Amino acid sequence: MLGIFLYVFAVLSTFGLEFYSSGISPFAIVIVTCIGGLGTLVLGYASVIILGGIVSLKLNEFIARVTGCRQVIEVIDEKPRTIRRRIVWQDFLVYMPALVFIVSVILAWDIYNLHDPQTSIFHPLLHALDIFSTPTSMDPVLHSVDVIPAMVVLIAIAGVAPSIALPYFRRFRITGVNSGPFHINLLFIMVGLVVGLGVLLTVIGFIYSVLWVGKGPMYYHFVLLAMLGLSLHYTIGAFLGRDKSEDMVMTRLRATSGRRVIQGTIIIQGSSVSGKKKPS
């Protein structure tokens, strides 16, 4: 319902005047966009099952072999039973659509900046995925049919990492053995924080300067709000397939025990120093 509301708001705020001048019904653009939303919902469901339920363990095994560590996965029997607790758990319906939306917008803006006739063989692909290019015709229906498939592709790319990681936030607890030292992990965290903050500021600056100050075309309203709606649909699809992906991870985990990714429990015990002489 929130996604549909965003679609309607995008239509009325972006193409409202053109609708009345051209005689096009606003519901035509809403229907076209909702079809893309339903397709994105199915895509989110399939992604979390394929990427999270099948590919994730193989990727974890590969990373463990490369880094020389071992990943111990503990299965947690307790899991939320009601829909309300599932939504509240880990703020699932908050962080995932925000992450997918931010990554997809950044990717779209990078493609817009790279879209140039001199890009040789990559020009057709960049042109097809460039959702910020000014359309030759501002017909709302034709523009939506042309740009919505590209937005769905961007959402699918942005949802790869969240779909792989999603099954491990609720029913599993992962502990790395012989992983990177503390100081190295700390440096990586600092670098990731700086890069992530720069990306966030870039997105905020882009939305502010292009959308709200009025430096960009009016149809940017439709693109950004539709991307947000598609992100919500992707998250709903992933939410519907989450239980199945967790069951698939558990089944594959039991069938592949004894490798670098194993099922087990790690108990950390502190050593007693009561009978030892303290160093001076």
Protein Blocks (a to p, Z undefined) as FASTA:
>chain_A
ZZmmmmmmmmmmmmmmmmmmnopafklmmmmmmmmmmmmmmmmmmmmmmmmmmmmmmmmm
mmmmmnopacdddddfbdcfbfklmmmnoplmmmmmmmmmmmmmmmmmmmmmmmcfklom
mmmmmmmmmmkbccfbfcfklmmmmmmmmmmmmmmmmmmmmmmmmmmmmmpccddehiac
fklmmmmmmmmmmmmmmmmmmmmmmmmmmmmnopacfklmmmmmmmmmmmmmmmmmmmmm
mmmmmmmmmmmmmmmgoiabdcdddddddddfklpccdZZ
